[in-house]
Amino acid sequence: MVTTTVGAAASGSVEALKRVKATEAEWDARLQAARQEGEATLRRLRDDRDVAVKAAEAEADRERTARLERARAETAEEAEAIVADGRRAAERAAVVEGRRPADKKDSILDVILGSFGKD
């Protein structure tokens, strides 16, 4: 009878070990699947991030270029207006003063334009 009890206990222990081993294998598989899913998600998020950064950089470059073009156009327009105003004032002064109009025109342009016309 002792042999039978030991045999039955050993048989129950083997079954318990098999269940533990099966549960362990199942959790190992779940963990591996979770790791793979996490790595895949991380790769996808990194790829999405890289695409978003490149798109933002391209948009920033386009916006910067557009702003530079607008600023150049506005500056050129303003410079032309300043030069035109200076010429008109110089011509008016030359006509009104009458004395050595070329000298007065140059001095008026120098005052109005300052260092703008000098390169």
Contacts in CASP RR format, 6 or more apart in sequence:
PFRMAT RR
TARGET T0000
AUTHOR 0000-0000-0000
METHOD contacts of the structure
MODEL  1
MVTTTVGAAASGSVEALKRVKATEAEWDARLQAARQEGEATLRRLRDDRD
VAVKAAEAEADRERTARLERARAETAEEAEAIVADGRRAAERAAVVEGRR
PADKKDSILDVILGSFGKD
79 116 0 8 1.000
82 112 0 8 1.000
82 113 0 8 1.000
82 116 0 8 1.000
83 113 0 8 1.000
83 117 0 8 1.000
85 112 0 8 1.000
86 108 0 8 1.000
86 109 0 8 1.000
86 112 0 8 1.000
86 113 0 8 1.000
87 109 0 8 1.000
89 108 0 8 1.000
89 112 0 8 1.000
90 104 0 8 1.000
90 105 0 8 1.000
90 106 0 8 1.000
90 108 0 8 1.000
90 109 0 8 1.000
90 112 0 8 1.000
91 105 0 8 1.000
93 101 0 8 1.000
93 104 0 8 1.000
93 105 0 8 1.000
93 108 0 8 1.000
94 101 0 8 1.000
94 102 0 8 1.000
94 104 0 8 1.000
94 105 0 8 1.000
95 101 0 8 1.000
97 104 0 8 1.000
98 104 0 8 1.000
END
